[in-house]
Amino acid sequence: MEQDKIEAAPMADGERKGHRLSKIVTRTGDGGTTGLGDGSRTSKDSLRIHAIGEVDELNSSLGLLLCEDLPPAVRSALLDIQHDLFDLGGELCLPGMAVMQDRQVERLETLTEEFNRELSMLKEFILPGGTRPAAVAHLCRTICRRAERAMAALHHAETLSDPARRYINRLSDCLFVLGRHLNKVGGCGDVLWQKGKNTGH
């Protein structure tokens, strides 16, 4: 979500809502600030913009994963997650607003359980690799963890909603499971960490 491309428009009830602009080059960010959905401006290196950027990068990485040859169920799940992340970005763009809902967290938890049910129990740590789709899923997982850290830092300064923080935490678990699932359907299986492989212990 490019914050320089969103302008705050007043609504009938006095609130403000972001809407799309047809003009892409605005020059309003040349001074190092950017606009939020409520009409206020903040520094481009603020905690809030940092969190927004991490969530945006996460969504873009999921778009990269969607370029792979994926099972229909995985593709459908990822598209739902992309929409959720856009909602999350909207919440981060509107200070004090709660956009994310408990039902989005619950749907993600159910999705994770469904994909995990078909996997064998893990007895060893796994390496992020295997098939290309699985490796990209693991890359998305690590970006998700980074987005979560950025949101945690923001939450220390400004309160974020419980559903928003729960969702980003659950999503990294879901992406871990999806990575394993994609290796399984790709005929590769988990890439296991071998204790002492390079240390001799």
N, C-alpha and C positions, 0 to 999 in steps of 0.2 A: 504494500500500500504506500504509494508515493504521497507523503504528506503535503508537499508543495502543490499537488494537483487537487487538493480538497479545500473547499471554501465553506465557511460556516454560514448557513442560511437560517434566519429566524423563523420559528414555527408559531402557530397560533397561540400555543400555551406558554409562549415566552422562552421555551427551550430552543436550542440550536441543533441543527442536524447537518452533517456534511453532505455535499452533493458533488457530482462530477463537473469538471470544467472542460469546455471544449478547447480552451487555450492552454497549451502544454508549457510553453516557455513563459513563465510569469515574472522572473527576475526578483521575486519577493524574498528569495532565500539567499541572495548574494551577500547579505551582511552576516550570515552565519546563524540565522534563526529560521524557524519553520512554523507553519500554522497548524494548530490542532483543530479538532472538530467542533470545539466550542467557541472558536473565533480567536482564542488567545494565541500568543506566539511564545515559543520557547527555544532555547539554544539547541542547535543540532547535535551537540554532544551531551545533552541532558540524559538522565537515567530513563526517562519515558521514551525518548526517541531511540535510545539504544535498545530498549526492549521491543519497540515496534519494529526496528530494523532486523532484530534477530528472528522475530516471528515471520517477517516477510521473507527472510532468507530460508527459513524452514519450509514455508509454503512453496517457494521456488524450487527447493530441492525435491519436494514431493512431486512437483511438475516434471522434474528430470526422471524420477522413478517411474512416472506414468508413461514415459516414452519407451519403456521396456515392454517386452512381451509378457503380460501378466495374466493370471487366471481372472476370470470375470468378477469373482467375489472380492478379490484383492483390489481390482480396479475400482469397483463400486465403493468399497470402503475408503480408499484413498481420496476419491472425489468428495465424499461426505466430509472427510477430515479437512480437505482444503477449504470447504465452505465454512467449517467450524473455525478454522484459523483466520479466515477473513472476518468472521464475527469477533474473534478475539482481538484482532488488530483494530477493529472498530471501537471496542471497549477501551483499549489502550489509548486510542486517539481522542476519547471523550472523557476527560478526568471526572471522576465521581459517578460515572454512569456504569451500570451493570448490564451487560449485553448477554454474556454467556449464561446458560441455563443448566440446572442440575440434570435435566434429561439428556443433554449433550454428553455430560460426563458419564451418565449411566449407559448410554448407547455405546460409548467407547469401551467401557468396562466389559459389556456383554460381547462386543466384537472381539476383544482380546481373549476372553475365555473361550469363545467358539473356535478361534484359530489355534489356541494352545491345547485344546482338548485332543487334537489329532497328533500332537507331538509327543515324543518319548520324554521321560523324565530326565532332566539334566543332572549328571553326576560329576561333570567336569566343566571348567570354564571354556568358553568358545572364543575363537578368533573372528574378527569381522571380515568375512570373505566367503569364498565358495563360488556360487554363480554370480554373474554381474548384477542381476536384480537384487539379490540378497546383500551384496556389498553396498549397493546404493541405499538400500533400506537401513543398513547400519550407519552409513554416513548421515542419513536423515536423523537417525536416533541421536547421534552425537551433537548435531546442530540443535536438536530439540532440547537436549540437556543444557546447552549454552543459552538457549532462549529462556529456559527455566531459571537459570542463574541470574540472568538479566532482570527477569520479572521479580525474583526474590529480592534483589537489590532495590528495585523500585518500590516494592511493598514495604521495605523498611522505612522509606521516606514518605510514601503516599499509599494508603490502603487500597489494595486490589480486592476484587470479589473472590469469595471462596471458590465458586465454580471455575473461574478463570485459572486460579492457581492449581486446583485439582486436575483440571483438564490437561494442562501442559505436563504435569507430573505423570498422569496416566498414559499420555501419548508416547513417551519414551519407552514405557513398558510394552505398549502395543507394537511399536516399530521393532523392538527386539524380537517379539514373537513373530512378526511378519517376516523378518529376516530369516528366522529359522524355517518358517513355513515355505518361503520361496526357495530355500535350499532343498527342502524335502521334495517339493513338486518338480524341481529342476534335476532331481536324481543325484544330488551331490551329498546331501546330509550335512550335519554340523562339522565345522572345522575346529577340532579340539586343540586347546592349549596343552602342550606336553611339558609337564613339570620337569625341570632340570635339563631340558633339551640343549641349552647353550651354556649352562653353568656346571654341568657334571654332577649336580646334586640330586 
